[in-house]
């Protein structure tokens, strides 16, 4: 059976090429390479290490840091890509060289091995350059790496046994290893206070009398020490500093990568290549790398195959997150750290399921902070699942996506919750938009206490679900930084623009979404940073006078920033700016997320087909001549379109509403087989009044080609086809002028215009609007504008279905938009036009 990326369960990382070469020599067999994802720039060696006495082997993947790149950030990047590519890794090893610290208590010498597994069960790695300074106190170190996985700590205990203590030395006897890494002879340690002469290439000129006197060892066999390892972003060449850190933290050596592996559960193994002083040289690098690699091999040889097979994967296998974070994300460092401390479980964490609540006004950046957190901590969770909890239907859809990704047979919320409750791998559930008052959101929580949960909400009462943070305001400094980033390159001199930025920040009350929109407006060149407050005040006065809804809203300042941008588009003489406003009006009647380009593409393509054949279609009024005609319509309502006409052409219509579309019609429940008079969910209005009376319903029904109408005697009234869509649909579609070029180019340019002003986000050609932008885009419209935009929107949706009978294939992508479009249909009044009261 050929090996795949998922066949590899042990990840081995090296910083230097010589370390990687010696690691490869420890493999009992090297495997053929496997094609990698395009996004992964690591270079891997694949192979196996045979297990003692078990007749099996561990499949190992070895990676090295890029040439000339060292430090915690480079190590984190390599580990992140390794985990995303090899999704079945169970643990890792960080193997290489380090600078040792000798002491009378622990006789660390060149060529020895230090294993980051202290006897006191403390942390194996301490980040010595991460912490805080407190007035009147010493520097407080805060960064530690979680203890190595238990299976490796158990293997370390086995390796400590007397009969195995020097077993790793046999791996140094390989001819290739001895050739690449011979053991040097000189091991000289100088007094801590004695510095190496500046500019000297070697220690040949160093004062011999300043050498540290140590008892000679009986043989040249390297020893293995177990204790804490210090990690940071710089090479330590200060013996006095090193000794001070040793005394405080029990450190045995210094290295530069391990602190970057907090999302990579691993054991750190280091060979001592020099001492943490100024007397650095490369003589011992290869030999020290070989002793560390040999110990790592011996450790793997004693790890049982069954022990690994029972472990959960450490990488992120499931990533259900709607979009990447914005490149302008600014601030929130303390919140992100607070979230990490609370949500990322360590190996000895026995707390009940941690829940973190991001609470704040709309537009404060709650969702953006949640996305940034999951990106930063992706590898800490086997699965990250995002659920839009805005409505019960969006929540159902989110849990159904989890079921699909994880191959759960049932898609119900309860069954997915039950599955998560029994999943031992670490997972994170994000419940976004928990904004419905008096709703029990704990009904979305899996029953058991494993996993972690993030909630984003505008409701202060939701803070009772867990640890929370109030996120209404971004803070003055972060607000100015975000604003100036959004303004573009011209405004990157923060000191020069500090005062002007502070004025705008104060106007919009440090709210993230308003800052981004103000900056986008300025960046487009509509005004300068100094001129923006005047534009803002002018538009706010106008809104206070003519828009009571905006005047009464707590988001008045945010809406004003949107209006400033809309005013600029409407005043522009540019055709595409005006089309951008048309597109925005249409988006106001669709769901605020996932408006896919394919909707417009299908609509345009079918409009072109339909428009060519309109003259050959019989008019619907010619099809229904008899009043009170019974039309057997045991078909999904997606195949019905009601058209207003004279009352003389009334028709009584009975339909079967499929269960999948029940959510469109919340007024009264109905089953998938219930026969319901159409005046309840479907009847259009006549002269502003709803039609009443089943026997005199003033509507006619257009059917699919597969159906025919019958008169009251049961005979066919017409053998011809009655088509759904009419000239009206084409005229409404054409009236948008978004498709005048018969391509999507105008849509694409309009989309760019709106995105430039941060009124929309575009991800993989799908448009999303922030809920506040979506709400504002609707409430700003006059009654006439709402009527026109709604008609255009429903026609786009209807055309996008291409009059297909197999309507189910469109439900997943269109259902949310149909629901959004018809949510306020009672407020749309048509006096003398043909309405489309149901878009497929």
N, C-alpha and C positions, 0 to 999 in steps of 0.2 A: 504493500500500500504506500503510495507516494506521500512524502511529508509535505505538510502545509504550514502556513504561518502559525496556525493554532496548535501545531505539534510541539512547539517550544514553550517550556515551562520555567526555565531559569534564565534570567537576564544578567549578564556580566558586563560591567562598564569599566573602561580604562581611560585615563586621561592622556597618556603619552603613547607614542607609537611603539616604543620598546616594551612597554607594559602589555600592549595588545599582542605583539609578536610572541612574547613568552606565554601569554594566556592561550594563544592558539596552539603552542607546542604542548600544552597540557591536555589537549583534547585527545581522547582515544581514537576518535574518527572524525574527519571533517566531511560535512555534507555538502551536496551541491547547493548552489544559491537558488533562491526563490524570488520571482518578481515582486517588487515592493510597490506600495502606493506612490503616486507621483509626488505627493506632499512630503514624503519622508526623505530627507537628504543624508541620513546616516549611512555609514558603510558597515555592514555586518559580516561576521564570520559565523557560520552555522556548524554545529558539530555535536558530539556526545561525549559524556564521561560515564564509564561503566561503574555500576554499583557493586561493592564488595559482596560476593557470595550470593547474589540474588538473580543472576542471569539476565539482568536488564540494564538499562542505562537512562540517564537524564539527558534530554535534549537541551542544549545550551546555545544561546545567541550572545555573541560578544560584539560590543560596540566601542568605538573610541571617539574621543572628542576631536573636533576639527583641529588641524595643525595651527599652532600658535594661539589657540584659544584655551584658556584655563579659567578656573574660578567656578563659583557656585552657579552663576547664571548659565554658563555653557553646559555644565553637568545637568542642570534642570532641563534644558532644551533637548539634549540627547535622550534623557530618560523619558521625557514626555512623548517624543516621537517613537521611541521603542515600545512604549506601552500602547500607543494607538495602533501600531502595526502588528505587534504580537499580543493579541488580546487575551491569550490564555496563560500569560506569565503568572507564576504563583509567588515568587520572591526574587530578589536581586542580590547581587554582590558588587561592591565597589572595591576594586583591587588595584593597588599600585604602590607608589613610594611615598615617603613622608620624612620630615625632619624630626629626629628623636630628641628626647630630653632625658639626659642621664641624671640619676640621683643615687645616693647611697642606699635608698630604700628599694629602688627598682633599677637594676643594672641593664639599661637599654643600650645596646651597642649596634654598630653598623652591621647590616645583614640580618638583624633580628626581625621578628614579625610582631606587630601589634594588632590585636583583634579587638574591635570596638564592642566588647561584651564584658563590662566590669563585674567583678565577683559580687558586688553589693546590689546587683540587679538594677543599677541606675542607668541613666542614658548613655548610649555608646558614643555619641557625638555631641560636643558643645560648640556652638558658634561663638567664638571669642570676640568677634567684632560687631555683634548685634546685641543691643540692650539700650539702656538709658542712663543718663547722668542726672543725679539728684543733688541739689545744693547741699553742701556739707557732708556728702557721703561719697563713697567710691562708686565707680562705674558698675551698674547692675546688669549682669549678663542675662539675656532672656531666651536666646535661640538654642533649642536643643532638638536633636533628631530622635524620633521615637525609637524605643528599643527594637532590636532586630526581631523578625518573626520568630515565634516560639519554636518552630521546627528547626530553625538554624541554631537557636540557643541550646536546644537539646543536642544537636549534632556537636556543638562546641563542648558540651559536657562529656560526650563520648570521646572527642579528640583529646581531652585533658587526661584521660586514663593513661597510666604509666606505660602500658604495652603499646599504646598508639601515639605516645607523646612525640616520638621522632619519626613516625611512619612517613610523614610528608617528605622527609629528606630523600627517600628513594626516587621521588619524581625529579630530583635535581641531577640524577646520574645519567639522564638521557644525553647522548652525544651532542645532539643539536642544542640542547640547553647549555651544556658546558661550554660549547663553542661560542654561543651568543652571550653568555653571562658567566665568565670565569670569576672566581672570587679574588678580589684584590687583597693585598697583604697588610697595608697600613691602616690602622684605625686609631686616629689621634684626636683627642678631645682637649681643647684648651680651656683655661680658666674663664669663667663667665665674663669677667671684667676686661679680658684681653681681646681687643678687636683686631681683625685682620688688617694688615697695612693697605692703605688705599692704592689701587691700581695694580697690586701684585696678582699675577695669574695663578699662582700656587702658594702653598704654605712652606715652600722651601726656605723662604727668608724669615719665617715666623720664629720667634724666640723659643728655643727648645725648653728652656727652664720654666716657661709658662704653661707647659703641658700639664694636664690633670693626671695625677697618679692614680691608677686603678689596678686592682689585683688582676693578674692574668688568668684567663680561663684555661681549663685543662685541655680543651680541644677547640677546634674552629667551628664547631657545630652551632648554627644559629638557634637562639632560643625563641619561644613564643610567649608573649606577654598579653595579659587580658586587662583592659582598662579603658578609660575614656580617651577619645581622640578630639583634638581641637581643630576646628575647621573655620576658614575665613577666606577672604578674597585676595590676600596678599601673602607673599613669601616672608616668613618670619626670620629675620637675621639679627635677633637681639636676644642673647642668652639670658640676660638679666630679666627681661620681660617674660621670656619663656618660663624661667624658673618661678616667677611670681604666679603665673597662670597655673603652673603645675601644683604649687602649694595650695591654691584656692580650690581647684577643681579636680585634682588627681590626674591631670593630663599626662599622657606618655609620649605624645608626638603631635606635630602640626601638619595639616595638609590643606588643600585648597578647593575641594569639590563636594565633599559629603554633605555639607550644610544645604546644598541646593537640591537634595534628594528627599525632601520631606514628604513628597507624594510618591515615593518609590521605596516601599518597605524592603529594607536590605540590611546586610551585614557589611561593615566596613573592615577591610583587611589591608594593612599597610606594612611594606618592607622598609626598614630604616636605611635611607641612602646617604644621609648626612645628619648633622646636628643643627638645631635651631639657633645658629649663631652666624657670625660673619665669615666663617671659614668654609665657605661653600665650594664644592667641586662635584664633577659628574662621575668620578671614578667608580662609585658604588651603585650607580643608578641601575644598571642591568642586573647585577647580582641581587640587589634588594627587590627588584621587580620579580625575579625568578623565585625567591623564597616566598613572597606573598602569593604568587600564582600557584606554587606547589602546595601551600597550605590550603588554598581555596579548593584545589582539586581533591585533596584528601578529605576535606569537609564534605564535599558533595558525594564522595564515595561511601560515606557512612549514613547519608540521608536515605531512609527507606523509600522505595517507590510508592508504597501505599500511603505514606505520610504526605507525599506531594499530591497524589491523586485526590485526596480528600480536602485539600485546601481550596478556598475560593480564589478566583482570579483577582489580581491586584489592579489591573488596568481598567480603563473605562470601556465597557463593551456596548452600552446602550446610551445614546446621546440624542434625546428628544427635546431639543431646545429650538425655539422658533427662528432665531436669528443671531448673528454675532453682535457683540457690544459695539457701540459707536467708538470710532477712533478718537473722539473728543472727550471721552469719559475723564472727568476731573474730580479730585477730592474723594471724600468718603473713605479715606484710608482707615480711620479708626473704626468705622462701621464694618468694613471688610475684615479687619483683624478680629473684631468682636464676633463676627459671624463664623470665622474660621475656628476660633477658640471654642465656640459653642457647638458647631455642627460637625466638625471633622473628628471622628472618634479615634482614639489611640488604642493600642492593643490591650491595655488594662482598663479600658473605660467600661464601667458597669452601670452608667446612668440610664435612666429611662430615656425613651426616644427624645432627642433634642429638637425643639421647634423654635424657629426664629421668625419674628413678625416685623416686617418693614412697614411702618405706619407713617402716613403723611398725605398731604393734599395731592390731588391729581396733578401730574406734571412735575412732581418733586424729584423724580428719578428713582422711584422704588423698583420698578421692573428692570431698569437699566443697571441698578446696583446688583440685583439678583443675577442678571446675566453675567456681569463682570465677575461675581463671586464664583459662579459655576465654571467659567472659563479658567479662572486662576486655580481652581481646585478640582479640575476635571478628573485627574488621576487618583483622587482620594475616594472616588465613588465608582463602583462597578456599573451602576446605572443612574443616569440623571433624567428625570421624567418631568416634563412641563405640562401643566394642565391649566387652561384658561377657565377659571371658576366664575366668570362673569354671569353666566346663566346655567341652569341645569343642563340645557342642551350642549353648551360648549364644554361643560365638565364631562358629560357622557362621551362626547367626541374625543376629548383628551385621554380618558381612561381606555377608550376603544383603541386608540393609537398605541398605548402601552401594551395592550393585549396583542396587537398585531406584531409589534417589535419583539416581544418576548415569547411569541408562539403560544399564547394562552388561548385555549379553545373558546372560552366564553368572553364576550366583550363587555359584560355588565360591570357597573362600578363595584358592586359587592364582590364579584368573583375576582376582579383585578386586585382589589384591596386584600382579599384573602390570600391571593398568590404572593403579593408583596410581603404580607405578614409572615409568610413562611420562608422567604428568601433570606439566606444567611449572608450573602454577599452585601457589602455596604451600598446602599442606594440613597438617593436624595429625591424627594418629591417637592416640586415647586407649585404652589397653588397661587396663581396670579389673579389679580382683580377680584379679591374677596370683598366686594363692596355692597352687598345686599344686606340691608338692615334686618335684624332679628332672624337671621339664618344661622343654623348650627353647622358651622364649617367642619366641626370634628367628625361629621358624617362622612367626610372624604378621607379621614385618617385610617390607615390600616390598624387592625386591632392590637397587634403585638407591639412591643416597644423597640424593635430594631429599626434601622434606617434613620433618616433625618428629614425634616420638613422645613420649608421656607414658605411663608405667606406674605403677600403684598396686599395692603388694604388702605382704604381711606378712613376706616371706622376705628375710632379709639377703643371701642369695646372688644375688638379682636385681639388686643394686646394681652388679654387674659390667657390666650392659647400657649404662650411661651415667652421666652426672653424677647424683648422688643427694643426698637430704636425709633425715636421720632425724627423724621427726615424732611419736615416741611421746608426748612431753609438749608441752602448749601453752605452758607458761611461766606463772609465778605471776601476773603482771599481767594478761595476756590471759585466763587462766583465771578470775580474779576478775571481770573485765569480762563474760565470756561467762555466767558463773553469774548475775550480777546482772541482766543483760539477760533471761535466761530466767525469773528470778523475777518480772519485771513492774515496772510503774511504782512500786509501793510501795517498791522497793529501789534506786532510781536514785541515791540519795545515797551515792556510793561511799565517801566518807571515813567516814561514820557506820557503814557496814556492813563496813568493811574487815576487821576482826578475825574477825567471824563468817564472812565469805566465805572467808577464808584457812583456817579450820578445815575447812570442807567441801572446799575445793580439795585440801587435804592428804589427806583421807580417800579421795578418788577418784583420787588420784595424777595430777592435771592432765590427765585424759583427757577429750577434748571431749564424747564421747557421754554419759558419766556426768554431766558438769557440766550438760548440757542437760536430762537427765532429772531430776536433783535440783532444778534450777531450776523445771521445769514442775510438779513435785510441790508445791514451796513456793508457786508462783504460783497453784495451784488452791486454796490455803488449807488444805491438810491439816495443815500445821504452819508454824512460823516458821523463818526462817533459823537462828536460835539453837537451835531444838529439833531440827533435822534430824540432827545428829550422833548424838543418842541413838536416834532411829528407825533410823538406819543401823546402828548397833552392835547393836541388838536383832535386826534382821533378819539380820545377818551371823552372829550366834551361832546363830540358828535354822538357817540354811543349812549351817553347819559341822556341825551335829548331825544334820540330816535329809536333806541333799542331798549325797551323796558326789561326784556329778559336778561340782556347782558348787564344792564344797570343793577339788577337785583342779585346777580350771581356773585358768589365769593371769589370767582375766577375772573372778575372784571379786568384786572390788570393783564392777565394772560390773554384773554380774548382781544384786548386792545392791541397787543403785539401782533396777533394774527391779522387783525383788521388793518393795521399799518401796512402789512405785506399785501393784503388783498387790494387795498386802495392803490398801491403802486402798480399792481398788475392791471387793474381796471383803467387807470389813467394812462397806461402805456399805449402808444400807437402801434406796438408790435402785435401782429396777428397771433403769434404763439402765446403771448402773455394772456390775451383774451381767451384763447382756447384752453389755457391752463385753468382759468376760472370755470369754464364750462366743464372740464373734467372733474374739478373739485366738487361742483354741484352734483354731478352724477355719483361720485364717490360718497357723498353725504347720504345717499339712499341705499348703499350697499353695506355689508358688514365692514367693520374697520380693519379687519385683518384678511390677508390672503386674497386680494383681488388680482387674480392671475391674468397675465397677458392673453392666455388662451381664450378667455371669455370674449375679449374684443376681437380676437382673430377669427373665432368661429362665427361671431355675429357678422363680421364684415364679409366673410366668404359666403355665408348663406344669404345675406342681403343681395350680393351680386347675382346669385342664382335666382332668387325669388323675384328680383326686380325685372329680370328678363322675361319672366313668365306670367306677370300679373295680368296682362290683357287676355290671356287664354283661360283664366279661372272664372267659373261662374260665381256671381255675387251671392252671398249667403242669404240675402232676402228672397232670392228666387228659389231657394231650396226649401224654405219653410213657409208654406202658403196657408196652412190651416192653424187657426187659433187652438190653444190647448193641445198641441201635438205632443204625444208621449214620445220621448226619445230615450230608448233603453241605453244607458251609458254605464254599463258595468266595467268601467275602465278607470285608470288612475286619473285624478284631476289634472295631472300635468299634461293631459292630452285635451283639455278643454280650455277654450278661450271664449269669454262671453262678450258679445257685441251689442251695444244699445241700438234700438231701432224703434219704429213706431209701435204703439201698443197694439195695433191691429194684428201685428205679427207676433203675438205672445206665444210662449211655449212653456209647458210645464216640464221641468227637467229633474230627473232623479239620478243620483250618482252614488258610487261607492267610493268612500274616502280611504285610501290605503293608510295603514298604520304609520308608515315612514313619514307621512306628511302631516300627521296629527298636530304637530307643534305649530303649524301655520295658523291653526284655527283654535284658539284657546277658549272661546266663549262657552262651548259645551263639548263634553267628551263624546267620542264616537269610535266605534270599532272599525276594523278594516272591512267589515262586511255590512255595516249599517247603511241603509239606504236613506239619504238625507235630501230634503228639498234644497235646491241651490240657493234660494233666497237667503238662507242663513249665512253661509260663508261666501257665496259667490256673486250675489245679485249686484248689478251696477246701479247707479243712481240716475234718476230721471228728474231734470230740473231741480237738482239739489235734494230731492226727497227719495228715501229708499223705497224700492218697489215692494209691495206687499201683496199677499194672496197667492196661494200656490196655483190657483186656476187661471190667474190673469197676469202671470209673471211676464213683464215686458222685455224679454230677452230672447235671443235665438242662440243656437249652439252650433259652432263650427266643429266638425268631427275630423278625425284622421281618415285617410283614404280607405282604411279597412272597415269603416263603419258606414251604415246607411241609416237614414231617418225613416220612420214609419208613421203613417197616419193613425187615427183612432180606430180604424177597422183592422189594423194590423198589416196592411199592405204597404209595400215600399212606396214612399212618396217620390223618390227619385233614385235612380240607379247610379247616378254620377257621384263624384267625390265632392265632399265639402272640406275645403282646406282651412287650416288654422289661421294663417297669417295673411293679412290683407295689405292693401295699398297704404292704409293708415300707419301700419307698423314701419313700412319703408320710409314714409314721409317723416315720422318722428325720429327714426334713426338718422336720416339724412340731415335733419334740422340741427343736429349737434355740430355739424361742420368739422367734426373730428376725423371724418373719413373721406373728406373731399378728394384726397389724392388717390383713393382706392387702395391705399396701403395703410400700414400702422405707423407710418413715419410721423404724422401729426400727433398721435397718441404718445409716441416715444419722446418727441421734443417737448410736449406739454408736461409729460411726466418729469423730465429733467428740470423744467422751470419750477415746478412745485417742490422737487427735491432740493434744488438749490436754495430755496427759501425755508427748507426744513419743515414744510407743511406735510410732506409725506416721507416715508422710507421706502426704498426699493431694494429687494433682496431676491436674486434669481428671477428678475423681471416681474415679481409679485409686489403689489403695492400694499402698504399698511399705513394706517393713520393712528396717531396717538388718540385715545378716546376723547380727550379734550378738543383736539382739532376736529375730530369727527362730529362731536356735538355742536361745536361752533359753526361748522360748515353748514349744518342744517338750520340752526336757529337764526342765522343771519339772513336767510332767504325771505323774500316777501311771499305772500300767498300765490301770486301769479308765477313767480320764479319756482316755487315748490311744485306747483302743478305741472309746469313745463318740464322741469328736471325729472320729476317722477315718471311722467309719460315716456321720456327718452330712456330712462333707466330700465323700465320694465320691458321696453321693446328690445333693448340690447340683450337682456336676459332671455327673452323669448327667441330672438334670432339665434342666440348662441346654442340653443338646443337643436337647431337644424330640423325642427319638427320630427325628431326621431321618436319612434314608438317605444324603443327600449330606454325609457326615461331614467331608469335606475342608474345608468352609468354616469349621469350628470349629478346625481343627488349629493355625492360627497363634496364636490367642489362648488355646487350652486346652492345647496340647501340653505346655508347660512346667509347668503346674499338675498335669496328669495324671502327668507324670514325677515331680514332687516328691511327690505323694500316694502313689504306689506304690513309692517308693524303699525304704521300710522296711516294706513290707506283710507280710514274713515275721515281723515282730515283733508283728503284730496277730493275736491268737488269738480266734476265735469258737467257743464250745462248742455253743450251741444256737440261734443266731440265723442268719437268712439273710444271708450276706455278699454284697457287691457286689465281686467281685475284679477287675473291669475297668470303669472308668467311661467307657464309650463309646470 
